[in-house]
Amino acid sequence: MTATEPAPFKADDYRARMARAAGAAADAGLAGVLIAPGPDLIHLTGYRPVATERLTLLVIAAGADPVLVVPTLEAPDAEHAAGASALTLRDWTDGADPYAAVAPLLDATGRFAVSDNTWAMHLLGLQEALPGTSYTSLTAALPMLRAVKDAQELARIEAAGAAADEAYGEILKVPFAGRRETEVAADLAALLMRFGHSQVDFTVVGSGPNGANPHHEAGERTIAHGDMVVLDFGGLKHGYGSDTTRTVHVGEPTVAEQHIHDVVREAQQAGVDAVRPGVACQEVDRAAREIIEEAGYGDLFIHRTGHGIGVTTHEPPYMIEGEEQPLVPGMCFSVEPGIYLPGRFGVRIEDIVTVTGGGCRRFNNTDRQMAIVE
């Protein structure tokens, strides 16, 4: 392990996570949680199988040891997962009924939270094997299961944010005018990998009118002098996410462009300032949105103010009107207001923050003033 590599999670870390999941399910009146391959399985066990037609399922229930059901041919990989010693492994062979292998582990009349990545064919198979059971999505039933990060997780998210910041600092040095959006996006992706990301999830490069589409896929438009350019990029480093947005300008901006950027920057600061323990998630959205509405652009702020981040780049909690979940120290999420003028340009500024005992701390620290690029 080098100085830049975090200490690996240990079996006890996964054991504690699975115990918390069992307790949260019981508190919610559920018989347990069922976890298929995907981010929840990675978070709870450290095991990273590919989802296929062969059933892999982690069964967690209060009062029982966690059991991971896997195909026999994949059992050796499961045995080497970091959290394997914290659970019981049960395998099934090709030709056998995998749902029959799971059925004895479940309360035949219980209600279970099922991970959002579970394939429909597997859920339907369980329902057929145990018609008295019922199911709800894990996100709907236990949205905060992964929301509060421990110190090791926070260190990983901080490192991912710092790497994204380094990528931004370097992208300001490349030429923009006369190049296609896809070329700048490729530069961003290469920079994220250069600074330690193992996976690039997105590189939004929205120039001119394309910036008015918040999730514009970088295209073949040639960036021109006078364009506003939205740069939104992120991925995974050490298994945890980065996500940051800055809006730059090719050459000097007009007074109107600078004004809108200033409004968004003020709104983003207001959202960050609203973050503290006990405040409802929706208050972060309200604080940012109020600035934009007072400036007369409320109808042009067309998305929520933020989303959680962890082993995925989008997860609960969400900073949106109606979300009354109180903020808790250790939560990590984006604060990213924007203004989008159809046919003209867009502006968005985004940082990842974490809730602390007395407020919040940013994991992105690049200059939020509008950068001028060439």
Buried (B, 14 or more C-beta within 10 A) or exposed (E): EEEEEBEEBBBEBBBEBBBBBBEBBBEEEBBBBBBBBBBBBBBBBBBBBEBEEBBBBBBBBBEEEBBBBBBEEBBEEBBEBBBBEBBEBBBBEEEEEBBEBBBEBBBEEBBBBBBBBBBEEBBEBBBEBBEEBEBBEBBEBBBBBBBBBEEBBBBBBBBBBBBBBBBBBBBBEBEBBEBBBBBBBBBBBBBBBEBBBEEBBBBBBBBBBBBBBBEBBBBEBBBEEBBBBBBBBBBBBBBBBBBBBBBBBBEEBEEEBBEBBBBBBBBBBBBBBBBBBEBBBBBBBBBBBBBBBEBEBBEBBBBBBBBBBBBBBBBBBBBBEEBEBEBEBBBBBBBBBBBBBEEBBBBBBBBBBBBBEEBBBBBBEBEBEBBEBE
